[in-house]
Amino acid sequence: MTASLFQVTRATGYLLTLGGIPIAVLAAIDTWDDTLFDHLIAILICAMGGAGIVGLGVGTLRWAGRFLPPAGDPFDTPGTTVLFIRDFDTELRPFRVDSPFHHLTAEEFLADEVNKQIGAMVALGSPADRVVPLGAARRYAHDTSWQDDLAAAAGRARCILAVPALSAGTKWEFTHLRKTGGHRRLFLLTPPDVDSDDRIWGPDRRPGARFAHAVAALHWGWFRRLPTIARHGLPEHPALDRYWPQLAALMTEAGYTPGADPGPGAVLAFEDDGTATILRPGATTAAHYLEAVTNRLSPDHPPPSTAAPSPASESSPA
């Protein structure tokens, strides 16, 4: 994220916005002739061409601001904050997928509801960011201080939201929360079930989806990864049963008892001893997830309705 990229992108946006109408008018004049049909074509070119160029310019101006680092420190936001933890390498993996051209990352999916129902959603930013991803407000920490920053933010946060991840950094975060008691404010959210997931994001990587991925990569600032994404698409959004054993092993090493696969759309909380409890299975909207979280956070929250089953009880015969 540099000021020079911001300046170049903003200048391009202004040129497109201010020059769209004159360019469209000149194109219309060039096609203007004596027949009524030619007049209609010229008017159509002027209207559609002008609107398209101006729209592109306005979009470019809005995008330019994401090259700038956030103003102020989001971790010091007055009032309640909600810390979001995830793996940097997979943070742009789709969490909610509706079609090849409409997919949301976990924080895009959750941010509006979190900000509305609990407090400002904040996160540490990836050093690889060239534009600020949509969703949580970010602090960009140094490699030598990110653990201290994360620990301080977790201590101040009303709660901590996490999505499944398998990195060493995520393991450290889970371990720190367990050792400091922060795990009692930790909620693990599994992706919702989407019928079209395998068809859209499966190994065939159809051309339409790859094109959508490439456009998304430009939007997110993944310039160096663009050639790979254009050829193969975004990283596959795996079925939960494929990565849960690995995640359960990681959390066990961090001091938790995660239990068996909770299924898609699950909201997991953790008791004093680190045992996972399923607050809600099968969530499909951000409001569903946040309802379970806010109920748990209320001063007189009811006792958990569903305990996460142990692998042994899952496999034992009835």
C-alpha positions as CSV (number, residue, x, y, z in Angstrom):
1,M,0.0,0.0,0.0
2,T,1.7,3.2,-1.2
3,A,0.8,6.8,-1.6
4,S,2.0,6.7,-5.2
5,L,-0.4,3.9,-6.2
6,F,-3.2,5.9,-4.5
7,Q,-2.3,9.0,-6.5
8,V,-2.1,7.1,-9.9
9,T,-5.4,5.3,-9.3
10,R,-7.1,8.5,-8.2
11,A,-5.9,10.4,-11.2
12,T,-7.1,7.7,-13.5
13,G,-10.5,7.8,-11.8
14,Y,-10.8,11.5,-12.3
15,L,-9.8,11.3,-15.9
16,L,-12.4,8.6,-16.6
17,T,-15.1,10.4,-14.6
18,L,-14.6,13.9,-16.1
19,G,-13.7,12.7,-19.6
20,G,-16.5,10.1,-20.0
21,I,-19.1,12.5,-21.2
22,P,-16.9,14.4,-23.7
23,I,-15.6,11.1,-25.1
24,A,-19.1,9.8,-25.5
25,V,-20.3,13.0,-27.2
26,L,-17.4,13.0,-29.6
27,A,-18.2,9.3,-30.5
28,A,-21.8,10.2,-31.1
29,I,-20.9,13.2,-33.3
30,D,-18.7,10.9,-35.3
31,T,-21.6,8.5,-36.0
32,W,-24.2,11.2,-36.6
33,D,-25.8,11.1,-40.0
34,D,-28.9,12.2,-41.9
35,T,-31.1,9.2,-41.2
36,L,-33.2,8.7,-38.1
37,F,-31.6,5.3,-37.4
38,D,-28.1,6.9,-37.3
39,H,-29.4,9.5,-34.9
40,L,-30.7,6.8,-32.6
41,I,-27.4,4.9,-32.8
42,A,-25.5,8.1,-31.9
43,I,-27.8,8.9,-29.0
44,L,-27.4,5.3,-27.7
45,I,-23.6,5.5,-28.0
46,C,-23.6,8.8,-26.1
47,A,-25.8,7.5,-23.3
48,M,-24.4,4.0,-22.8
49,G,-20.8,5.0,-23.5
50,G,-20.9,8.0,-21.2
51,A,-22.6,6.1,-18.4
52,G,-20.1,3.2,-18.7
53,I,-17.0,5.4,-18.7
54,V,-18.2,7.6,-15.8
55,G,-19.3,4.5,-13.8
56,L,-15.8,3.0,-14.3
57,G,-14.3,6.3,-13.2
58,V,-16.4,6.5,-10.0
59,G,-15.6,2.8,-9.2
60,T,-11.8,3.6,-9.7
61,L,-12.0,6.6,-7.4
62,R,-13.7,4.4,-4.7
63,W,-11.1,1.7,-5.2
64,A,-8.2,4.2,-4.9
65,G,-8.8,4.8,-1.3
66,R,-8.0,1.2,-0.4
67,F,-4.4,1.8,-1.3
68,L,-4.0,4.0,1.8
69,P,-3.5,2.6,5.2
70,P,-6.3,3.0,7.7
71,A,-6.6,6.4,9.4
72,G,-5.9,6.1,13.1
73,D,-5.5,2.8,15.0
74,P,-8.6,0.6,14.7
75,F,-7.5,-1.4,17.8
76,D,-8.0,1.8,19.8
77,T,-11.6,2.3,18.6
78,P,-13.7,3.7,21.4
79,G,-16.3,1.2,22.6
80,T,-16.6,-2.5,21.9
81,T,-14.3,-4.3,19.4
82,V,-14.5,-7.7,18.0
83,L,-11.2,-9.3,17.0
84,F,-11.2,-11.5,13.9
85,I,-8.5,-14.0,13.5
86,R,-7.7,-16.1,10.4
87,D,-4.8,-17.4,8.3
88,F,-3.4,-14.7,6.0
89,D,-2.7,-17.2,3.2
90,T,-6.4,-18.2,3.0
91,E,-8.2,-15.0,4.2
92,L,-9.5,-14.4,0.6
93,R,-10.9,-17.9,0.2
94,P,-14.6,-17.7,-0.3
95,F,-16.7,-18.4,2.8
96,R,-20.1,-17.9,1.4
97,V,-20.5,-18.9,-2.3
98,D,-23.8,-18.2,-4.2
99,S,-22.6,-18.3,-7.8
100,P,-19.3,-18.0,-9.8
101,F,-19.7,-14.2,-9.8
102,H,-20.9,-13.7,-6.2
103,H,-18.8,-14.9,-3.3
104,L,-17.9,-13.4,0.0
105,T,-14.9,-13.9,2.2
106,A,-15.6,-14.6,5.9
107,E,-15.1,-11.0,6.9
108,E,-17.1,-9.6,4.0
109,F,-19.9,-12.0,5.0
110,L,-19.8,-11.1,8.7
111,A,-18.6,-7.5,9.1
112,D,-21.9,-5.6,8.7
113,E,-23.7,-7.7,11.2
114,V,-20.8,-7.7,13.7
115,N,-20.5,-3.9,13.5
116,K,-24.2,-3.5,14.0
117,Q,-24.8,-6.1,16.7
118,I,-21.6,-6.2,18.8
119,G,-19.0,-3.6,17.9
120,A,-16.2,-2.7,15.5
121,M,-14.7,-5.7,13.8
122,V,-10.9,-5.4,13.8
123,A,-8.0,-7.6,12.7
124,L,-4.3,-7.6,12.1
125,G,-3.4,-6.9,8.4
126,S,-1.3,-9.1,6.2
127,P,2.1,-7.7,5.3
128,A,1.4,-8.8,1.7
129,D,-1.6,-6.5,1.3
130,R,-1.4,-3.9,-1.4
131,V,-5.0,-2.8,-1.0
132,V,-7.0,-3.0,2.3
133,P,-9.4,-5.9,2.0
134,L,-13.0,-5.3,2.7
135,G,-14.4,-6.3,6.1
136,A,-12.5,-5.8,9.3
137,A,-10.6,-2.6,10.1
138,R,-6.9,-3.4,10.1
139,R,-3.7,-2.6,12.0
140,Y,-0.6,-3.4,10.1
141,A,2.0,-4.7,12.6
142,H,5.7,-5.5,12.2
143,D,6.7,-9.1,12.0
144,T,8.5,-8.8,15.3
145,S,5.5,-7.3,17.2
146,W,2.4,-9.0,15.8
147,Q,2.0,-11.4,18.7
148,D,2.1,-8.5,21.3
149,D,-0.4,-6.6,19.2
150,L,-2.7,-9.6,18.9
151,A,-2.5,-10.3,22.6
152,A,-3.4,-6.7,23.5
153,A,-6.3,-6.7,21.0
154,A,-7.6,-10.0,22.3
155,G,-7.5,-8.7,25.9
156,R,-9.6,-5.7,25.0
157,A,-12.0,-7.3,22.6
158,R,-15.6,-8.2,23.6
159,C,-15.2,-11.5,21.8
160,I,-12.9,-13.2,19.2
161,L,-14.2,-14.6,16.0
162,A,-12.2,-17.3,14.1
163,V,-12.7,-19.3,11.0
164,P,-11.0,-22.7,10.4
165,A,-7.3,-22.3,9.6
166,L,-4.2,-24.5,9.9
167,S,-1.3,-22.1,10.0
168,A,1.4,-21.9,12.7
169,G,0.2,-18.3,13.4
170,T,-3.3,-19.5,14.0
171,K,-2.0,-22.3,16.3
172,W,-0.2,-19.7,18.4
173,E,-3.3,-17.5,18.6
174,F,-5.5,-20.4,19.8
175,T,-2.8,-21.4,22.3
176,H,-2.4,-17.9,23.6
177,L,-6.2,-17.6,24.1
178,R,-6.3,-20.9,25.9
179,K,-3.5,-20.0,28.3
180,T,-4.9,-16.5,29.1
181,G,-8.5,-17.5,29.4
182,G,-9.5,-15.7,26.3
183,H,-10.9,-18.9,24.8
184,R,-14.1,-18.3,26.8
185,R,-14.7,-15.4,24.4
186,L,-13.6,-17.3,21.3
187,F,-16.2,-18.4,18.7
188,L,-15.2,-20.7,15.8
189,L,-17.4,-20.4,12.8
190,T,-17.5,-23.0,10.1
191,P,-18.5,-22.1,6.5
192,P,-22.2,-22.4,5.6
193,D,-23.4,-25.2,3.5
194,V,-23.8,-24.2,-0.2
195,D,-25.3,-26.7,-2.6
196,S,-23.5,-25.3,-5.6
197,D,-20.1,-25.1,-3.9
198,D,-18.5,-28.1,-5.6
199,R,-20.0,-27.3,-8.9
200,I,-18.7,-23.7,-8.9
201,W,-15.4,-24.1,-7.0
202,G,-14.5,-27.7,-7.7
203,P,-11.4,-29.0,-9.5
204,D,-12.8,-28.4,-13.0
205,R,-12.3,-24.6,-12.5
206,R,-14.6,-23.6,-15.4
207,P,-13.5,-20.6,-17.4
208,G,-16.3,-18.3,-16.2
209,A,-15.3,-18.8,-12.6
210,R,-11.6,-18.3,-13.4
211,F,-12.4,-15.0,-15.1
212,A,-14.4,-13.9,-12.1
213,H,-11.5,-14.9,-9.8
214,A,-9.1,-12.9,-11.9
215,V,-11.3,-9.8,-11.6
216,A,-11.6,-10.4,-7.9
217,A,-7.8,-10.7,-7.6
218,L,-7.4,-7.3,-9.2
219,H,-10.0,-5.9,-6.9
220,W,-8.1,-7.3,-3.8
221,G,-4.7,-6.3,-5.0
222,W,-3.3,-9.8,-5.6
223,F,-1.2,-8.6,-8.5
224,R,1.6,-11.1,-8.1
225,R,-0.8,-14.0,-7.8
226,L,-3.0,-12.9,-10.8
227,P,-1.4,-15.2,-13.4
228,T,-1.9,-18.3,-11.2
229,I,-5.4,-17.3,-10.3
230,A,-6.3,-16.7,-14.0
231,R,-5.1,-20.2,-14.9
232,H,-6.4,-22.2,-11.9
233,G,-8.9,-20.0,-10.0
234,L,-8.9,-19.2,-6.3
235,P,-7.9,-21.8,-3.8
236,E,-10.5,-24.5,-3.5
237,H,-13.1,-24.0,-0.8
238,P,-12.9,-27.5,0.8
239,A,-15.6,-29.5,2.3
240,L,-15.5,-29.3,6.1
241,D,-15.0,-33.0,6.6
242,R,-11.8,-32.8,4.6
243,Y,-10.0,-30.4,7.0
244,W,-11.7,-30.9,10.3
245,P,-9.4,-33.7,11.4
246,Q,-6.4,-31.5,10.9
247,L,-8.0,-28.5,12.6
248,A,-9.1,-30.7,15.5
249,A,-5.5,-32.0,15.9
250,L,-4.2,-28.4,15.9
251,M,-6.7,-27.3,18.5
252,T,-6.0,-30.4,20.7
253,E,-2.3,-29.4,20.7
254,A,-3.3,-25.9,21.7
255,G,-5.2,-27.2,24.7
256,Y,-8.8,-27.6,23.5
257,T,-11.2,-30.5,23.2
258,P,-12.8,-29.7,19.8
259,G,-14.9,-32.9,19.5
260,A,-16.1,-34.3,16.2
261,D,-16.9,-32.5,13.0
262,P,-19.6,-30.0,13.8
263,G,-20.8,-29.7,10.2
264,P,-21.3,-26.6,8.0
265,G,-22.7,-23.4,9.4
266,A,-21.7,-24.2,13.0
267,V,-20.9,-21.7,15.8
268,L,-18.6,-23.2,18.4
269,A,-17.9,-21.7,21.8
270,F,-15.5,-23.1,24.4
271,E,-16.0,-23.9,28.1
272,D,-13.5,-23.2,30.9
273,D,-11.7,-26.5,30.3
274,G,-11.5,-25.9,26.5
275,T,-14.3,-28.2,25.5
276,A,-16.1,-27.1,22.4
277,T,-19.9,-26.5,22.5
278,I,-22.0,-26.2,19.4
279,L,-24.2,-23.1,19.9
280,R,-25.8,-23.4,16.6
281,P,-25.5,-25.8,13.6
282,G,-26.6,-25.1,10.0
283,A,-26.3,-21.3,10.0
284,T,-26.7,-19.8,6.5
285,T,-26.8,-16.0,7.1
286,A,-24.6,-13.7,9.0
287,A,-27.5,-12.9,11.3
288,H,-27.8,-16.6,12.2
289,Y,-24.2,-16.7,13.2
290,L,-24.3,-13.5,15.2
291,E,-27.6,-14.5,17.0
292,A,-25.7,-17.4,18.5
293,V,-22.7,-15.3,19.4
294,T,-24.8,-12.5,21.0
295,N,-26.9,-14.9,23.0
296,R,-23.7,-16.5,24.4
297,L,-22.3,-13.0,25.3
298,S,-25.4,-11.9,27.1
299,P,-24.9,-11.7,30.9
300,D,-27.5,-14.4,31.6
301,H,-27.0,-16.5,28.5
302,P,-28.8,-19.9,28.7
303,P,-26.7,-23.0,29.1
304,P,-25.5,-24.4,25.8
305,S,-28.1,-26.6,24.1
306,T,-25.7,-28.9,22.2
307,A,-22.4,-30.3,23.3
308,A,-19.9,-31.1,20.7
309,P,-19.8,-34.9,20.4
310,S,-16.6,-36.7,20.9
311,P,-15.1,-38.7,18.0
312,A,-15.6,-41.9,20.1
313,S,-19.3,-41.3,20.7
314,E,-19.7,-40.5,17.0
315,S,-18.3,-43.8,15.9
316,S,-19.8,-46.0,18.6
317,P,-22.8,-48.1,17.6
318,A,-26.2,-47.2,18.9
